[in-house]
Amino acid sequence: MNLYIIRHGQTAWNKEEVFRGTRDIPLNEVGLKEADALGTYLRDTPFDAIYTSPLSRATQTADAVAGTAHVTPVIEPNLMDLNFGTWQGMPHEKVRKKFPDLYKTWILFPEKAQFPEGESLRDVGSRVDTLLKRLLEKHPNQTVALFSHRVVCKVILCRLLGLGLDHFWQIQQSTACLNRFHYHKGTWFCDLINSQCHLESLKGRTTVDF
């Protein structure tokens, strides 16, 4: 299998550093341009299947690629963003001040953070494991794209690289970045991580991993 893992394009809350989670925030103007650039860059890639998180920022990005690939995206709940619980909708600095202990855990020991009324990275990891197993069974020797979110993409990459979730922060994922792996004889091999070459010509774009 060839597996593309793609983070959605920019939203206003990415730019303003507001925690999104399961809140449905659409792409902003820059994000729409990023999605179009992805579609152009991947237009000749022979995708057999495209799966996307149900949140609009992911579906909008997936649709831009699906339109050029002529494949209908499938909504996949396991690609939903991490539920940040009470942090959702709050700016980064406000979270840091209001939840100092949990924030410290999130930054230093992300694998141990449990968000009030939300999830943990372990919860996302369980979702990802279920999805990857199903994809390998359903799409042998095919090319598949997944459209998801920063946290989920990082967890997927940790799984494919054989890393524990304590390595979460060592993996960068900018908006509309592209990751590619291939599976051969029981092993995942990395081809690309956080590639943004398709976005270099866009004006007004930042590469903040938030």
C-alpha positions in Angstrom: 0.0 0.0 0.0 1.0 3.6 -0.7 -0.4 5.8 2.1 -0.7 9.6 1.9 -1.4 11.3 5.3 -2.5 14.9 4.7 -3.2 17.6 7.2 -6.1 20.0 6.4 -5.4 23.6 5.2 -5.3 26.7 7.4 -8.3 28.0 9.4 -8.7 31.2 11.3 -8.2 29.3 14.5 -4.8 27.9 13.3 -3.6 31.4 12.5 -4.9 32.8 15.8 -3.7 29.8 17.8 -7.1 28.7 19.2 -7.6 25.1 20.1 -10.0 23.5 17.6 -10.5 19.8 18.4 -14.0 18.7 17.4 -15.3 22.3 16.7 -16.2 22.5 13.1 -14.0 25.4 11.8 -13.9 25.9 8.0 -10.8 26.8 5.9 -9.9 30.5 5.6 -8.8 32.1 2.4 -5.2 30.9 2.8 -6.5 27.4 3.6 -8.6 27.3 0.5 -5.5 28.2 -1.6 -3.5 25.5 0.2 -6.2 22.9 -0.6 -6.2 24.0 -4.3 -2.4 23.8 -4.4 -2.6 20.2 -3.0 -5.2 19.3 -5.6 -2.9 20.6 -8.4 0.2 18.9 -7.0 -1.5 15.5 -6.6 -3.7 15.6 -9.8 -1.8 12.8 -11.4 -1.7 10.5 -8.4 -3.8 7.4 -9.0 -5.7 7.3 -5.7 -7.8 4.2 -5.2 -9.5 5.6 -2.1 -9.7 8.8 -0.1 -10.8 9.0 3.5 -11.5 12.2 5.5 -12.4 13.4 8.9 -16.0 14.6 9.0 -15.0 18.1 10.0 -15.3 20.7 7.3 -11.7 21.8 7.3 -10.7 18.3 6.4 -13.5 17.6 3.9 -12.8 20.9 2.1 -9.1 19.9 1.7 -10.0 16.4 0.7 -12.6 17.6 -1.9 -9.9 19.8 -3.6 -7.8 16.7 -4.1 -10.7 14.3 -4.9 -11.9 16.7 -7.6 -8.7 16.3 -9.6 -8.3 12.6 -8.7 -11.9 11.7 -9.6 -12.4 9.8 -6.4 -15.3 10.4 -4.0 -14.0 10.9 -0.4 -15.3 8.6 2.3 -16.1 10.1 5.7 -14.0 8.3 8.4 -14.9 9.0 12.1 -11.6 7.6 13.2 -9.8 10.5 11.5 -11.7 13.1 13.7 -9.5 15.5 15.6 -8.6 15.0 19.2 -11.4 16.1 21.5 -9.7 18.8 23.6 -12.7 19.0 25.9 -12.8 22.3 27.9 -9.8 23.6 25.9 -11.8 23.8 22.7 -12.4 27.4 21.5 -9.8 28.8 23.9 -6.7 30.7 22.7 -3.4 29.1 23.4 -2.2 31.7 26.0 -5.5 31.5 27.9 -5.2 27.8 28.2 -1.6 28.1 29.4 -2.7 30.4 32.2 -6.0 28.8 33.2 -4.8 25.1 33.1 -1.1 25.4 34.1 -0.7 21.9 35.4 -2.4 20.1 32.5 -0.7 22.4 30.0 2.7 21.5 31.5 1.8 17.8 31.2 0.7 18.3 27.6 4.0 20.0 26.6 6.3 17.8 28.6 4.5 14.5 28.7 1.8 14.6 25.9 1.2 10.8 26.2 0.0 11.4 29.8 -2.4 14.3 29.2 -6.1 13.6 29.6 -8.4 16.5 28.7 -11.4 17.3 30.9 -14.6 16.2 29.0 -12.3 15.1 26.2 -9.8 12.5 25.0 -6.2 11.6 25.4 -3.5 10.7 22.8 -4.0 7.1 23.8 -7.7 7.4 22.7 -6.6 8.7 19.4 -4.0 5.9 19.1 -6.7 3.3 19.6 -8.7 4.9 16.8 -5.7 5.0 14.5 -4.7 1.4 15.2 -8.2 0.3 14.2 -8.2 2.3 11.0 -4.7 1.2 9.9 -5.5 -2.4 10.4 -8.7 -2.0 8.4 -7.0 -0.1 5.6 -4.3 -2.8 5.2 -7.0 -5.5 4.9 -9.2 -3.5 2.5 -6.6 -1.8 0.2 -3.6 -4.2 -0.4 -1.4 -2.9 -3.2 -3.5 0.3 -3.5 -2.9 4.0 -3.1 -4.9 5.6 -0.3 -5.1 9.2 1.1 -6.1 10.2 4.6 -7.2 13.8 5.4 -7.1 14.6 9.1 -5.7 17.0 11.7 -2.5 17.9 13.4 -2.8 15.7 16.4 -4.2 12.7 14.5 -1.5 13.0 11.8 1.2 13.1 14.4 -0.2 10.0 16.1 -0.4 8.1 12.8 3.2 9.0 12.0 4.3 7.8 15.5 2.6 4.5 14.8 4.0 4.1 11.3 7.5 5.0 12.5 7.3 2.7 15.5 7.6 5.5 18.0 5.9 5.9 21.3 3.5 8.8 21.9 6.2 10.5 24.0 7.8 11.4 20.7 4.6 13.3 19.7 6.3 16.8 19.7 9.3 15.7 17.7 7.1 15.5 14.6 6.1 18.7 12.8 2.8 19.0 10.9 2.1 22.3 9.2 -1.2 23.1 7.6 -1.8 21.3 4.3 1.4 19.3 4.7 1.9 16.0 2.9 3.3 12.8 4.4 3.8 9.6 2.4 4.6 6.0 3.5 4.5 2.7 1.8 3.9 -0.8 3.3 6.0 -3.7 2.1 6.3 -7.2 3.6 4.9 -6.2 7.0 6.9 -3.0 7.4 6.0 0.7 6.9 8.6 2.8 5.1 8.8 6.6 5.2 9.0 8.5 1.9 8.0 12.0 3.1 7.2 13.8 6.3 5.7 17.4 6.6 6.4 18.1 2.9 5.3 21.6 1.9 7.0 22.0 -1.5 3.6 22.3 -3.1 2.9 25.4 -1.0 6.1 27.4 -1.5 4.5 29.9 -4.0 1.6 30.8 -1.8 1.7 34.4 -0.4 0.5 35.2 3.1 1.1 31.7 4.4 2.8 30.8 7.7 4.1 27.4 8.6 3.1 27.3 12.3 2.6 23.9 13.7 -0.6 24.7 15.6 
